[in-house]
Protein backbone atom coordinates (compact mmCIF):
# COMPACT_ATOMS: atom_id res chain seq x y z
CA UNK A 1 0.00 0.00 0.00
CA UNK A 2 1.50 3.38 -0.89
CA UNK A 3 2.00 6.20 1.60
CA UNK A 4 -0.68 8.50 0.20
CA UNK A 5 -3.28 5.75 0.28
CA UNK A 6 -2.47 4.88 3.90
CA UNK A 7 -2.51 8.53 5.03
CA UNK A 8 -5.86 9.10 3.36
CA UNK A 9 -7.39 5.85 4.56
CA UNK A 10 -10.60 6.57 6.47
CA UNK A 11 -10.38 6.01 10.22
CA UNK A 12 -13.98 4.85 10.23
CA UNK A 13 -14.65 3.20 6.86
CA UNK A 14 -18.41 3.50 6.82
CA UNK A 15 -19.56 6.17 4.43
CA UNK A 16 -22.52 8.30 5.38
CA UNK A 17 -24.26 11.20 3.68
CA UNK A 18 -24.76 14.78 4.73
CA UNK A 19 -28.14 16.54 4.73
CA UNK A 20 -27.91 16.93 0.93
CA UNK A 21 -27.22 13.19 0.42
CA UNK A 22 -23.60 13.90 -0.54
CA UNK A 23 -21.24 11.07 0.52
CA UNK A 24 -18.95 12.05 3.42
CA UNK A 25 -15.98 9.95 4.48
CA UNK A 26 -15.06 11.71 7.71
CA UNK A 27 -11.55 11.95 9.12
CA UNK A 28 -8.55 10.12 7.75
CA UNK A 29 -6.53 7.64 9.76
CA UNK A 30 -3.76 10.25 9.95
CA UNK A 31 -6.21 12.81 11.42
CA UNK A 32 -7.43 10.22 13.94
CA UNK A 33 -3.88 9.39 15.05
CA UNK A 34 -3.04 13.10 15.32
CA UNK A 35 -6.11 13.72 17.46
CA UNK A 36 -5.12 10.87 19.79
CA UNK A 37 -1.55 12.17 20.00
CA UNK A 38 -2.80 15.68 20.81
CA UNK A 39 -5.06 14.24 23.51
CA UNK A 40 -2.03 12.53 25.03
CA UNK A 41 0.01 15.75 24.97
CA UNK A 42 -2.81 17.61 26.72
CA UNK A 43 -3.28 14.88 29.34
CA UNK A 44 0.46 14.84 30.00
CA UNK A 45 0.56 18.59 30.57
CA UNK A 46 2.74 19.28 27.53
CA UNK A 47 2.50 22.29 25.25
CA UNK A 48 0.18 21.44 22.40
CA UNK A 49 1.18 22.19 18.83
CA UNK A 50 -0.73 20.60 15.94
CA UNK A 51 2.47 19.98 13.96
CA UNK A 52 3.78 17.82 16.82
CA UNK A 53 0.58 15.77 16.80
CA UNK A 54 0.80 15.25 13.03
CA UNK A 55 4.49 14.35 13.30
CA UNK A 56 3.55 11.69 15.85
CA UNK A 57 0.72 10.51 13.58
CA UNK A 58 3.17 10.19 10.68
CA UNK A 59 5.47 8.10 12.88
CA UNK A 60 2.55 5.86 13.86
CA UNK A 61 1.60 5.40 10.19
CA UNK A 62 5.23 4.57 9.36
CA UNK A 63 5.31 1.93 12.10
CA UNK A 64 1.98 0.56 10.89
CA UNK A 65 3.49 0.00 7.42
CA UNK A 66 6.13 -2.39 8.80
Secondary structure, DSSP 8 states (H G I E B T S, - for coil): --HHHHHTSBSS---EE-TT--EE---BHHHHHHHHHHHHHHHTT----HHHHHHHHHHHHHHHH-
